[in-house]
Amino acid sequence: MVINQSLILLFALTFTFSVQAEGYKWTDANGKSHFSGSKPANPASIENTAYLENKAPESDPADNGDQAAPQVDIYVTSWCPYCKKAMAFLHKNNIDFNAYDIEQDIDAATRKKTLDPGYRGIPLAVVNGVTIRGFSDAAYQQALAK
């Protein structure tokens, strides 16, 4: 059986490029770990995890600040590809958000279960008060428009 070398190269390249954006893992004064898409003001310690590669562009200075900033909380794990896609979407659209790793933060896991007791999957996002299971561009855009 002969394997085409260009097919092997194409296959290898397909799995080497991944969706990436910037994120932060930080510890508060009480020693509790947090994950966030934006850098916190006064963390006890901080680590730029860079688990996502394409950093969102800086906000446009011509943008007027009349609209209230969206409230976004997202419950994730470090290994979840849909969580990474959701956070990349938020970064791409310059949306500040709070990401909570449910495997690292027992309080976050409890909050997630309280928000949607029947949902065992991830991510679970709360965007402007709307709970969204999984990740969908359209669902996020619709909730952000509220």
Salt bridges, closest charged atoms under 4 A:
GLU22 OE1 - LYS55 NZ 3.89
ASP28 OD2 - HIS34 NE2 2.98
ASP107 OD2 - LYS32 NZ 3.01
ASP116 OD2 - ARG133 NE 2.77
